[in-house]
Structure formats: C-alpha cells, structure tokens
Amino acid sequence: MMAFTLIGTLIYLFGGVQSSGIFYALCVAMGFGIGYWAMFVTVGAEQFGTNLRATAATTVPNMVRGLLIPMTLGYQYLKPSLHVINAGAIVGLVAFAIGFYCILTIPETHGKDLDYLEE
C-alpha cells in the first residue's frame, strides 16, 4: 500500500496532470493507497502487551502527526534552493524511505501470543 501511495505521489508531483478529471482520479487512487494507516496503527498496537495496547494505538499516530514539524522545517529549508515541487519530493522520499525501513525491520507478530503484560 505504501508503494502504491509512493507511485501516486510521484505522478502527482511530476506527472503533469492536465485535467481536473485525471487529478480527481489520482486523488481517489492515492486515497485507496493511504489505507495502510489503519494497518500501521494495528501493527503498532500489536507490538505491546494488552496493558499498553490502547495507549500505543493512540500514541503512535500522534507521534507521526508530531513529525509534521520537522518535515515542514526541512521543506522550508530546501524550498529556496530546490523550489516547491523538488523540496516536497525530497521530504516525501525521506519519509517514505523511513517508512519502508520500518516495515522491513519490525518484528512479525503472527503466531505470537499477544496476551502478555509489560514488566
């Protein structure tokens, strides 16, 4: 789903969309790809025992929202030298790279007993 969103983002930035119909279709396609957010919250919550799962499910998305501040600062720093589109692309690629790294390195919870308590 993240790869689908990455492709949609690259088309959005560099595809030269010329009509409103294509623009709206691209927005709908990217909306389907962004469904990984629900999986992201679920996987984040599964990394913790039952006593912390609800806390993790609410904290993890807020941490992501909090990262908007450094992303905006990075964009503002890059914008004068790289211009608007390229600065946004660089910030987006860094965010996607971190996301893909996390997906590849997070421990798998399939078959793991999730009914445990942190001590």
HELIX and SHEET records of a PDB file:
HELIX    1   1 MET A    2  PHE A   14  1                                  13    
HELIX    2   2 SER A   20  GLY A   33  1                                  14    
HELIX    3   3 TYR A   36  GLU A   46  1                                  11    
HELIX    4   4 ARG A   53  GLY A   66  1                                  14    
HELIX    5   5 LEU A   68  THR A  105  1                                  38    
END                                                                             
